[in-house]
Amino acid sequence: MNLRGYLVLVAGMGLVTYLPRFLPLFALARRRLPQWLTDWLSLIPVALLSALIAPILFTGGTPRHLELGRPELWVALPTFLFAWKTRSLGGTVLVGMVLFWLAKLAL
């Protein structure tokens, strides 16, 4: 593949990445959404984060199975409490890293 082919490929990848983000924003920018839809859309980030984190915290092994003794789970609990009480992103990251380091040293 020559340089022109690569440039067309990169431009195409950029277009298919940009369009799904731009079109809903463009179509809905000047409209007032119903409150129920706004409330529903506000739950999506929490649901996605939970779906990404839950398998790491609760399961392990090659065929996935429930493991409640994972250090990730035990570190996540006090880290979550710290985040909930302080609402500090930097502090939460620091507490989580220190607790995970201590858990790895202890185990």
C-alpha positions as CSV (number, residue, x, y, z in Angstrom):
1,M,0.0,0.0,0.0
2,N,1.4,3.4,-0.9
3,L,1.2,6.7,1.0
4,R,-2.0,7.8,-0.6
5,G,-3.7,4.5,0.3
6,Y,-2.6,5.0,4.0
7,L,-3.9,8.5,4.0
8,V,-7.2,7.5,2.6
9,L,-7.4,4.7,5.2
10,V,-6.6,7.0,8.1
11,A,-9.1,9.6,6.8
12,G,-11.7,6.9,6.6
13,M,-11.0,5.7,10.1
14,G,-11.3,9.2,11.4
15,L,-14.6,9.7,9.6
16,V,-16.2,6.6,11.0
17,T,-15.0,7.5,14.4
18,Y,-16.1,11.2,14.2
19,L,-19.6,10.7,12.5
20,P,-21.3,8.6,15.2
21,R,-20.2,11.3,17.8
22,F,-21.1,14.3,15.7
23,L,-24.5,13.3,14.2
24,P,-26.4,12.9,17.5
25,L,-24.8,16.1,18.9
26,F,-25.7,18.0,15.8
27,A,-29.3,16.6,15.7
28,L,-30.0,17.2,19.4
29,A,-28.1,20.3,20.1
30,R,-31.0,22.7,19.7
31,R,-33.7,20.5,21.1
32,R,-34.9,20.1,24.6
33,L,-34.9,16.4,25.6
34,P,-37.6,15.0,27.9
35,Q,-36.6,14.8,31.5
36,W,-37.1,11.0,31.5
37,L,-34.6,10.7,28.7
38,T,-32.1,13.0,30.3
39,D,-32.4,10.9,33.5
40,W,-31.9,7.7,31.6
41,L,-28.9,9.0,29.7
42,S,-27.3,10.1,33.0
43,L,-27.2,6.5,34.1
44,I,-25.1,5.3,31.1
45,P,-21.6,6.2,32.5
46,V,-22.3,4.4,35.8
47,A,-23.6,1.3,34.0
48,L,-20.6,1.2,31.7
49,L,-18.1,1.7,34.5
50,S,-19.8,-1.0,36.5
51,A,-19.7,-3.4,33.6
52,L,-16.0,-2.8,33.1
53,I,-15.0,-3.1,36.7
54,A,-17.3,-5.9,38.0
55,P,-15.6,-8.8,36.2
56,I,-12.1,-7.6,37.4
57,L,-13.3,-7.4,41.0
58,F,-15.5,-10.5,41.3
59,T,-14.2,-13.1,38.9
60,G,-10.9,-14.8,38.1
61,G,-9.4,-17.8,36.3
62,T,-9.4,-18.8,32.7
63,P,-13.0,-20.1,32.7
64,R,-14.4,-17.2,34.8
65,H,-15.6,-18.1,38.2
66,L,-16.6,-16.1,41.3
67,E,-13.7,-15.3,43.6
68,L,-14.4,-13.1,46.6
69,G,-10.9,-13.3,48.0
70,R,-9.3,-11.2,45.2
71,P,-7.1,-8.4,46.4
72,E,-8.7,-6.1,43.8
73,L,-12.1,-6.4,45.6
74,W,-10.7,-5.8,49.1
75,V,-8.7,-2.8,47.9
76,A,-11.8,-1.4,46.0
77,L,-14.0,-1.4,49.0
78,P,-12.1,1.1,51.2
79,T,-11.1,3.1,48.0
80,F,-14.8,3.4,47.1
81,L,-15.7,4.6,50.7
82,F,-12.9,7.2,50.5
83,A,-14.2,8.4,47.1
84,W,-17.7,8.6,48.4
85,K,-16.8,10.6,51.5
86,T,-14.2,13.0,49.9
87,R,-15.3,13.2,46.3
88,S,-11.6,13.7,45.5
89,L,-10.4,12.0,42.3
90,G,-6.7,12.5,43.0
91,G,-7.0,11.3,46.5
92,T,-9.0,8.3,45.5
93,V,-6.4,7.3,42.9
94,L,-3.7,7.7,45.5
95,V,-5.5,5.8,48.2
96,G,-6.3,3.0,45.7
97,M,-2.7,2.7,44.5
98,V,-1.3,2.7,48.0
99,L,-3.8,0.1,49.2
100,F,-3.2,-2.1,46.2
101,W,0.6,-1.8,46.8
102,L,0.1,-2.8,50.4
103,A,-2.2,-5.7,49.5
104,K,0.4,-7.0,47.0
105,L,3.1,-6.8,49.7
106,A,1.0,-8.6,52.2
107,L,0.0,-11.4,49.9
